[in-house]
Amino acid sequence: MGAPLVKICGLTQVANALDCARAGADMIGLVFFKKSPRNVTVEQARKITRALPSHILPVGVFVDESYNTIMEISQKAGLGGAQLHGSEPPALAETLSASGLTVIKAFFAVRPPDLSMAGRYPAIDFCLAEYGKGILPGGNAESWDYNLTSSIDFPAPLMLAGGLTPANIAEAVSRATPGAVDASSGVESSPGIKDIPKVKALISAVKS
C-alpha cells in the first residue's frame, strides 16, 4: 500500500487552496454548512475549483442535506466528491455514488453514526473516522484514540480525521494505517485559512 492520500478541508480562498495543491494535497474540502466558520458559498467554491489542477479532487462537505441539494451544489460548484458529515442514510450514499460522485461518509467515536455503523454503507469510497466531540460536526481540533479504528471492518478505505497536526500525524498514521487523512483546524492560521508551512509539514510526514 502506498502513502495515504491527503485531504485538506475547509478552504475558503483561491490562493490558499492553490498553495495546498502545490504542497501536495490530493483532495480539497469545501464546507457547505452555514454554522461552520469555514462555510463557503457556491460562487466561492466555483472560483476555487476552477483554479485547481485537474488531479485534485474537490469535495463538498454536507450535513444532512438532500440528494437534490447536494447534486445541485456539486454541479454548480464543480465538485467531484461529496462528504456526508451528518446522519445521512445508506440510500443517499448509493444514489450519490451512482450519480458519479466520490462519496465520503463520516462516522464518529463518541456519537452516532458510530464507527461500527460503517458496514451499512457499502457504496461509499471512503469511511471517514472522526472524534465527534465538540459543537460542530467537524473541525473542532479534538484529537482522539486513533487505535479505536483498528477493531472496525470498514467497507471502504479509512480516512482518518480529528485533531490531526504536523506533530501527531506520523503516530496517528502508524496506529490506524488509513488510506487517507483529513486535516483542517490542525493546519490553520485562522478558521478557513491554512498555514502553508504546517500543511507542507503534515503532508511531508504522511508521504514519508
N, C-alpha and C positions, 0 to 999 in steps of 0.2 A: 504494500500500500504506500502511495506517495504521501507527501506532506499534506496536512489538512488545507482545505480551501479557507479563505478568509473573507468574511463579510463585515464591512464597516457600516454601521447602521446609524440612522438619524442625521443624515446630511441635509443641509438647508441652502448651501451656496454652490454655485457652479465651480468657481476656482478651487474651493476646498475639496469638492468631490473629485475634480481632476487631479489634485495633489494626492489624494488617497489612491486613485487609479495608478498614478505614476509610482507610488510607493509599493505597489504590488497587490492591491486588493483584487479579489476575484468577483466580489459582489458588492453592490452599494444598496443600502436600505433607505427608503424614503417613507416617512411616517405619515399616515393619513388618519390621525386620531386627535380630535380637536383639543382634548385635555392635556396633550403632551406638549412640553416646551419645544419639542423638535418637529411639531406638526408643520407640514407644507401644503400649499395649495396645488391644484393640478397644474397651474401655469408655472409655478416654481419648479415643480418636478419635471415638467416637459423641457424646460431650459437645461436642467441638469442632464436628463437622459439623452438629449440631442448632442450634448457636448462630449459624452463619454465614448471611449473607444468601443468598438463593436464586441470585443471579447469580454467586456464587463457586463454582468447580469444585473439590471436594475430591478430591485424587489420592492413592492409596495407593502407596507405593514398595516394590517387592518384589524380592528377589534369588533367582532360580531356585526359585520356588515353583510348585506345580502349579495347574492350572486350577481344580480344586475348592477348594483353599485360598484362592486369590485371590477367587473368587466368593463363598465363604462370608464371608470378612472384609469384602468390599465391601458385601455385603447387610447384615451386622450393624452395620458402622461407618458406613453411609450414604455410601459413596464413589461418585463419578461417573466416576472415571478410575483407570487402573492404569498405573504407570510400571514397566517391566521393566528392571532395572538389573544383570542378570547375563548368562548365556549362553542365554537363552530362544530356542527355535526359532520360525521364522515361523508355524508352525501354531498355536502358543499365542496369538500376537498376533491371528491371524484369528478364533479361537474367542471370545476376549475381546471383540473388536470386534463380532462377530455377536451377542454377548450384551448389547450396549448400552453397553459402557464406552468412554470415550475412552482410546485406547491410546498411550502414550509409550514409545518404545524407545530405550535408551541405547546409543551407540556411542562408541568411545574412540580417542584419538590415538596411544596408546602400548601398547595391549594389545587382544586380541580380546574381543568382536567389534569389529573396527576400522571406521573411518568408511566405508571402501569397501564394507562388507557391507550398508549400509543398503538398497540396491536389492533385497535379498532379502525385504524386509518391506513389501509393497505395501499391507497392510491397516491400517497404523498411521496415527495422526493427527498425531503429531509425531516427528521424529528428533532426539533429544537428543544433542548432541555434547559430550563430556566429555574431560578430560585422561586420566584413568585411572591416574595415578601416585599412590601412597600406599597405606596399609594398608587403608582401607575402599573399598567400591565407589564411594562419592561422599562429598562433604562434607569433602574434605581441604584446602580453601583453596588449591589449587595453580592459579595462572593459567598460561596456555599460549599458543601461537601460534594465535590465533583465525583467522588467514588460511588455515590448513590446510583449513577448511571450504569455501573458495571453489572448489576443484577437484572437489568431490563433487557428483554429480547426485542429490540427495536425493528420495525418492519422496513425501515429505510436508514440511510446513513445518519449518524448522530451529528447534530450541530450544537456545540456546547456554547452556552451563553450565561450571563450573570456575573457581573463584577470582574470581568477579565481585564487585566492590565499587563503592561510590559513586565512587571515584577513577578506576576504569578502565572503567566500563560504557559511557560515551559512545563511547570509542575502539573498544571491542570491538564495539558495535552497528554503528558506521560501517564497520568492516572486514568483518564477517561478514554484515551485513544479515539478521538472523534474523527469523522470525515470532514468536518468543517468547524470553524469557530466564528462567533458573532460578537463583536465588540462595539460599544457605544460610549457610555459615560467614562469608561476607563481610559479612553484615549482623547478626551476632550479638554479644551481650554475653557469653554463655557457651553451650555446646552445648545447643540446643533452646530457647533464649531469645533472641528477636530484639530488637535495639536499634532501637527505632521511629524515632528521628531518622535512622539510617542507612537504614532501609527507605524512609522518605519521600524521602531524598536520591537513592537509587538509582532509585526509581520516577519521580521528577521528571525525572531525567536521561534515562531511557528514553522517557518520554512526550513530552519536548520535542525 
